[in-house]
Amino acid sequence: MRYIESFREGMHVSDVYLCKNKQIQLTKNGKEYGNVVLQDKTGTLDGKIWDPNSLGIDDFDALDYIDVVGDVTSFAGAMQLNIKRVRKAA
């Protein structure tokens, strides 16, 4: 498992984390996206799901463990995870 504190821009992540918070929000253009806060023992990280209709997005809630696949990016000086696939962990 890769811990959140070790994430660096450009890394590819495929692991299980706690979904501390989950919200559907709007971009400046009015397009919906999913905003999740991922957590492990080393910290938290914002995750963005740019396609809120992607498979698995409705299958989990806050405080569920989720299996995410994505890429670490930097936005406004902060690390975030651009989530490509997500599903509730078994």
TIDOGU-359937 format. One record per residue (C-alpha): x negated, y, z negated. Coordinates in steps of 0.02 Angstrom, whole numbers, plus 32768, in hexadecimal, padded with zeros to 4 digits. Each point is the difference from the previous one (the first is absolute). Example, Ala and Ser with C-alpha at 12.3 -4.5 7.8 and 13.67 -1.06 7.14 Angstrom:
<atoms>
<atom east="7D99" north="7F1F" up="7E7A"/>
<atom east="7FBB" north="80AC" up="8021"/>
</atoms>
This chain:
<atoms>
<atom east="8000" north="8000" up="8000"/>
<atom east="7FC5" north="80AE" up="8028"/>
<atom east="801E" north="807D" up="7F75"/>
<atom east="8048" north="80AB" up="8028"/>
<atom east="7F6A" north="805A" up="7FB4"/>
<atom east="7F90" north="7FAE" up="8084"/>
<atom east="8066" north="803B" up="8096"/>
<atom east="7FA5" north="806A" up="8080"/>
<atom east="8041" north="8054" up="809D"/>
<atom east="8005" north="7F88" up="8093"/>
<atom east="8014" north="7F61" up="7F98"/>
<atom east="8081" north="7F7E" up="8033"/>
<atom east="8066" north="7FBE" up="7F6E"/>
<atom east="8066" north="7F60" up="7FF4"/>
<atom east="802D" north="7FDB" up="7F4B"/>
<atom east="8084" north="8001" up="7F76"/>
<atom east="8020" north="809A" up="7F94"/>
<atom east="8086" north="803E" up="7F89"/>
<atom east="807C" north="8078" up="8052"/>
<atom east="800B" north="8083" up="7F77"/>
<atom east="8077" north="8070" up="8061"/>
<atom east="805F" north="7FF7" up="80A6"/>
<atom east="805A" north="808E" up="805A"/>
<atom east="803F" north="8027" up="80AD"/>
<atom east="7FCD" north="80B1" up="802E"/>
<atom east="8006" north="8074" up="8097"/>
<atom east="7F70" north="8046" up="8066"/>
<atom east="7FFF" north="80B7" up="802F"/>
<atom east="8051" north="7FCA" up="80A4"/>
<atom east="808E" north="7FA9" up="7FA3"/>
<atom east="7FC5" north="7F4E" up="8023"/>
<atom east="8011" north="7F81" up="7F72"/>
<atom east="7F6B" north="7FA5" up="7FB7"/>
<atom east="7FE2" north="7F93" up="7F68"/>
<atom east="7F95" north="8041" up="7F73"/>
<atom east="7FC1" north="7F81" up="7F81"/>
<atom east="7F87" north="800D" up="7F70"/>
<atom east="7F92" north="7F66" up="7FF1"/>
<atom east="7FAD" north="7FD3" up="7F5B"/>
<atom east="7F7F" north="7F86" up="7FBD"/>
<atom east="7F96" north="8001" up="7F62"/>
<atom east="7F89" north="8080" up="804B"/>
<atom east="807C" north="8086" up="8034"/>
<atom east="8089" north="8036" up="8078"/>
<atom east="8008" north="802B" up="80B9"/>
<atom east="8085" north="804C" up="8070"/>
<atom east="8039" north="7F92" up="808E"/>
<atom east="805D" north="803B" up="809A"/>
<atom east="8074" north="7F94" up="806A"/>
<atom east="8018" north="8067" up="809D"/>
<atom east="8082" north="7F87" up="8047"/>
<atom east="8085" north="7FF1" up="7F78"/>
<atom east="805D" north="7F7F" up="806A"/>
<atom east="7F6C" north="7F89" up="7FFA"/>
<atom east="801F" north="7F4F" up="7FC8"/>
<atom east="7FFA" north="7FE8" up="7F44"/>
<atom east="8017" north="80B5" up="7FC9"/>
<atom east="80AD" north="7FDF" up="7FB9"/>
<atom east="7FCB" north="7F5F" up="7FA9"/>
<atom east="7FA5" north="804F" up="7F6E"/>
<atom east="801B" north="8085" up="7F7C"/>
<atom east="7F98" north="8062" up="7F83"/>
<atom east="7FA5" north="7F8F" up="7F83"/>
<atom east="7FF9" north="7F6E" up="807A"/>
<atom east="7F5A" north="7FB7" up="8036"/>
<atom east="7FEC" north="8018" up="80BB"/>
<atom east="7F8D" north="7FB8" up="8084"/>
<atom east="7FC1" north="8091" up="806B"/>
<atom east="7F98" north="800A" up="809E"/>
<atom east="7FBC" north="80A9" up="8033"/>
<atom east="7F71" north="8078" up="8018"/>
<atom east="7FB7" north="807B" up="7F83"/>
<atom east="8003" north="80B3" up="8040"/>
<atom east="7FDD" north="80AA" up="7FB5"/>
<atom east="8083" north="808A" up="8004"/>
<atom east="7FE9" north="80AB" up="7FAF"/>
<atom east="7F69" north="7FC0" up="7FA1"/>
<atom east="8059" north="7F6A" up="7FB3"/>
<atom east="7FF9" north="7F48" up="802F"/>
<atom east="809F" north="7FAC" up="803A"/>
<atom east="8030" north="7F5B" up="804F"/>
<atom east="8051" north="8000" up="80AC"/>
<atom east="806B" north="7F64" up="7FEC"/>
<atom east="801A" north="7F96" up="809C"/>
<atom east="805A" north="7F6B" up="7FAE"/>
<atom east="804E" north="7FE8" up="7F56"/>
<atom east="8064" north="7F79" up="7FA9"/>
<atom east="802D" north="7FCD" up="7F50"/>
<atom east="7F7C" north="7F8B" up="7FBA"/>
<atom east="8036" north="7F4E" up="7FD8"/>
</atoms>
